[in-house]
Amino acid sequence: MHTHTLATIFKAKFKGFTLIELMVSVSVFSILITLVAPNFNLFLTQLRVDNELIQLQRLLATARNNAVNTGLPTTLCPLNENNECHTQWHKELSVFIDINDNQIYEPLAGENLIRTKKTIKSIDKLQYGLGRKRVKFAPTGRTIGWGSNGTFKYCPEDHEESSRAVSVATSGRFYLSSDWDGDGKDELRNGNEIQCRS
């Protein structure tokens, strides 16, 4: 009799949903998803942009520190299939010692590959000055050579308001963009908003 009573209580406590309860639950869930999804997508985009810029800053720091510590000029650039620096900054980026300063990574000439950074997400853009192929650091820590100072702009697809930038100065220091005026968009150190080329 005791067993029968427990079974009756168990059945009464754990009965299923009615069709109306299920429909209401699905409707509430759909409304919540509709409200939350756009903000969540923007949040994920901002995370991606921040992560890419952190990696880029680390790569710049690696190149600069290597130049200072080894006393050898160190280059950061995207390399093509022939190991030549090119202007497609969204591709894999490499830091190497370019002994003969020809903007080509040549391991047989004793040049060392220090570090790489993976290609960015294909829908996004990473831009660095028109026609600029490299950032080169001298043993003093300063940038040297044409095109070695400028601004990296990371522009996520369909969320240009989330664009961020890293500016590289001739001193060799680099600066992350920030929302200086509180409008929700990052500005460069000169106060201009980040403009992405199409």
Contacts in CASP RR format, 6 or more apart in sequence:
PFRMAT RR
TARGET T0000
AUTHOR 0000-0000-0000
METHOD contacts of the structure
MODEL  1
MHTHTLATIFKAKFKGFTLIELMVSVSVFSILITLVAPNFNLFLTQLRVD
NELIQLQRLLATARNNAVNTGLPTTLCPLNENNECHTQWHKELSVFIDIN
DNQIYEPLAGENLIRTKKTIKSIDKLQYGLGRKRVKFAPTGRTIGWGSNG
TFKYCPEDHEESSRAVSVATSGRFYLSSDWDGDGKDELRNGNEIQCRS
17 25 0 8 1.000
42 159 0 8 1.000
42 162 0 8 1.000
45 156 0 8 1.000
45 159 0 8 1.000
45 162 0 8 1.000
46 159 0 8 1.000
46 162 0 8 1.000
48 121 0 8 1.000
48 124 0 8 1.000
48 156 0 8 1.000
49 124 0 8 1.000
49 154 0 8 1.000
49 156 0 8 1.000
49 162 0 8 1.000
49 163 0 8 1.000
49 164 0 8 1.000
50 164 0 8 1.000
52 120 0 8 1.000
52 124 0 8 1.000
52 126 0 8 1.000
52 154 0 8 1.000
53 152 0 8 1.000
53 154 0 8 1.000
53 164 0 8 1.000
53 166 0 8 1.000
53 176 0 8 1.000
55 117 0 8 1.000
56 93 0 8 1.000
56 117 0 8 1.000
56 126 0 8 1.000
56 152 0 8 1.000
56 154 0 8 1.000
56 166 0 8 1.000
57 166 0 8 1.000
57 174 0 8 1.000
57 176 0 8 1.000
59 76 0 8 1.000
59 93 0 8 1.000
59 95 0 8 1.000
59 115 0 8 1.000
59 117 0 8 1.000
60 76 0 8 1.000
60 135 0 8 1.000
60 166 0 8 1.000
60 168 0 8 1.000
60 174 0 8 1.000
61 174 0 8 1.000
62 95 0 8 1.000
62 114 0 8 1.000
62 115 0 8 1.000
63 74 0 8 1.000
63 75 0 8 1.000
63 76 0 8 1.000
63 95 0 8 1.000
63 114 0 8 1.000
63 135 0 8 1.000
63 137 0 8 1.000
64 74 0 8 1.000
64 137 0 8 1.000
64 141 0 8 1.000
64 172 0 8 1.000
66 72 0 8 1.000
66 74 0 8 1.000
66 95 0 8 1.000
66 97 0 8 1.000
66 114 0 8 1.000
66 137 0 8 1.000
67 73 0 8 1.000
67 74 0 8 1.000
67 137 0 8 1.000
67 138 0 8 1.000
67 139 0 8 1.000
67 141 0 8 1.000
68 137 0 8 1.000
68 139 0 8 1.000
68 140 0 8 1.000
68 141 0 8 1.000
70 97 0 8 1.000
70 139 0 8 1.000
71 139 0 8 1.000
72 97 0 8 1.000
72 99 0 8 1.000
72 139 0 8 1.000
73 97 0 8 1.000
73 98 0 8 1.000
73 101 0 8 1.000
73 136 0 8 1.000
73 137 0 8 1.000
73 138 0 8 1.000
73 139 0 8 1.000
73 144 0 8 1.000
74 95 0 8 1.000
74 96 0 8 1.000
74 97 0 8 1.000
74 98 0 8 1.000
74 114 0 8 1.000
74 136 0 8 1.000
74 137 0 8 1.000
75 85 0 8 1.000
75 95 0 8 1.000
75 96 0 8 1.000
75 97 0 8 1.000
75 98 0 8 1.000
75 103 0 8 1.000
75 134 0 8 1.000
75 135 0 8 1.000
75 136 0 8 1.000
75 137 0 8 1.000
76 93 0 8 1.000
76 94 0 8 1.000
76 95 0 8 1.000
76 134 0 8 1.000
76 135 0 8 1.000
76 136 0 8 1.000
76 137 0 8 1.000
77 85 0 8 1.000
77 86 0 8 1.000
77 93 0 8 1.000
77 94 0 8 1.000
77 103 0 8 1.000
77 133 0 8 1.000
77 134 0 8 1.000
77 135 0 8 1.000
78 85 0 8 1.000
78 86 0 8 1.000
78 87 0 8 1.000
78 88 0 8 1.000
78 89 0 8 1.000
78 90 0 8 1.000
78 91 0 8 1.000
78 92 0 8 1.000
78 93 0 8 1.000
78 94 0 8 1.000
79 85 0 8 1.000
79 86 0 8 1.000
79 92 0 8 1.000
79 94 0 8 1.000
79 105 0 8 1.000
80 86 0 8 1.000
80 88 0 8 1.000
82 104 0 8 1.000
83 104 0 8 1.000
83 105 0 8 1.000
83 106 0 8 1.000
84 103 0 8 1.000
84 104 0 8 1.000
85 103 0 8 1.000
85 104 0 8 1.000
85 133 0 8 1.000
85 134 0 8 1.000
86 133 0 8 1.000
87 131 0 8 1.000
87 132 0 8 1.000
87 133 0 8 1.000
89 126 0 8 1.000
89 127 0 8 1.000
89 128 0 8 1.000
89 152 0 8 1.000
90 119 0 8 1.000
90 120 0 8 1.000
90 124 0 8 1.000
90 125 0 8 1.000
90 126 0 8 1.000
91 119 0 8 1.000
92 116 0 8 1.000
92 117 0 8 1.000
92 118 0 8 1.000
92 119 0 8 1.000
93 116 0 8 1.000
93 117 0 8 1.000
94 105 0 8 1.000
94 113 0 8 1.000
94 115 0 8 1.000
94 116 0 8 1.000
94 117 0 8 1.000
95 113 0 8 1.000
95 114 0 8 1.000
95 115 0 8 1.000
95 116 0 8 1.000
96 105 0 8 1.000
96 111 0 8 1.000
96 112 0 8 1.000
96 113 0 8 1.000
96 114 0 8 1.000
97 111 0 8 1.000
97 112 0 8 1.000
97 114 0 8 1.000
98 104 0 8 1.000
98 105 0 8 1.000
98 111 0 8 1.000
98 136 0 8 1.000
99 106 0 8 1.000
99 109 0 8 1.000
99 110 0 8 1.000
99 111 0 8 1.000
100 106 0 8 1.000
100 109 0 8 1.000
103 133 0 8 1.000
103 134 0 8 1.000
105 111 0 8 1.000
105 113 0 8 1.000
107 113 0 8 1.000
120 126 0 8 1.000
120 154 0 8 1.000
123 156 0 8 1.000
123 157 0 8 1.000
124 154 0 8 1.000
124 155 0 8 1.000
124 156 0 8 1.000
124 157 0 8 1.000
125 153 0 8 1.000
125 154 0 8 1.000
125 155 0 8 1.000
125 157 0 8 1.000
125 196 0 8 1.000
125 197 0 8 1.000
126 152 0 8 1.000
126 153 0 8 1.000
126 154 0 8 1.000
126 155 0 8 1.000
127 152 0 8 1.000
127 153 0 8 1.000
127 155 0 8 1.000
127 196 0 8 1.000
127 197 0 8 1.000
128 135 0 8 1.000
128 150 0 8 1.000
128 151 0 8 1.000
128 152 0 8 1.000
128 153 0 8 1.000
129 147 0 8 1.000
129 150 0 8 1.000
129 151 0 8 1.000
132 147 0 8 1.000
132 150 0 8 1.000
133 147 0 8 1.000
134 147 0 8 1.000
134 148 0 8 1.000
135 143 0 8 1.000
135 147 0 8 1.000
135 148 0 8 1.000
135 149 0 8 1.000
135 168 0 8 1.000
136 143 0 8 1.000
136 144 0 8 1.000
136 145 0 8 1.000
136 148 0 8 1.000
137 143 0 8 1.000
137 144 0 8 1.000
137 148 0 8 1.000
137 172 0 8 1.000
138 144 0 8 1.000
141 172 0 8 1.000
142 170 0 8 1.000
142 171 0 8 1.000
142 172 0 8 1.000
143 149 0 8 1.000
143 168 0 8 1.000
143 169 0 8 1.000
143 170 0 8 1.000
143 171 0 8 1.000
143 172 0 8 1.000
148 168 0 8 1.000
148 170 0 8 1.000
149 168 0 8 1.000
149 169 0 8 1.000
149 170 0 8 1.000
149 172 0 8 1.000
150 167 0 8 1.000
150 168 0 8 1.000
151 165 0 8 1.000
151 166 0 8 1.000
151 167 0 8 1.000
151 168 0 8 1.000
151 188 0 8 1.000
152 165 0 8 1.000
152 166 0 8 1.000
152 167 0 8 1.000
152 168 0 8 1.000
153 163 0 8 1.000
153 164 0 8 1.000
153 165 0 8 1.000
153 194 0 8 1.000
153 195 0 8 1.000
153 196 0 8 1.000
154 163 0 8 1.000
154 164 0 8 1.000
154 165 0 8 1.000
155 163 0 8 1.000
155 194 0 8 1.000
155 196 0 8 1.000
156 162 0 8 1.000
156 163 0 8 1.000
160 196 0 8 1.000
161 184 0 8 1.000
161 185 0 8 1.000
163 185 0 8 1.000
163 186 0 8 1.000
163 194 0 8 1.000
163 196 0 8 1.000
164 176 0 8 1.000
164 177 0 8 1.000
164 186 0 8 1.000
164 194 0 8 1.000
165 176 0 8 1.000
165 177 0 8 1.000
165 186 0 8 1.000
165 188 0 8 1.000
165 194 0 8 1.000
166 174 0 8 1.000
166 175 0 8 1.000
166 176 0 8 1.000
166 177 0 8 1.000
167 174 0 8 1.000
167 175 0 8 1.000
167 177 0 8 1.000
167 188 0 8 1.000
167 189 0 8 1.000
168 174 0 8 1.000
169 175 0 8 1.000
175 189 0 8 1.000
177 186 0 8 1.000
177 187 0 8 1.000
177 188 0 8 1.000
177 189 0 8 1.000
177 194 0 8 1.000
178 186 0 8 1.000
178 187 0 8 1.000
179 185 0 8 1.000
179 186 0 8 1.000
179 187 0 8 1.000
180 187 0 8 1.000
180 191 0 8 1.000
181 187 0 8 1.000
181 191 0 8 1.000
185 193 0 8 1.000
185 194 0 8 1.000
186 193 0 8 1.000
186 194 0 8 1.000
187 193 0 8 1.000
187 194 0 8 1.000
188 194 0 8 1.000
END
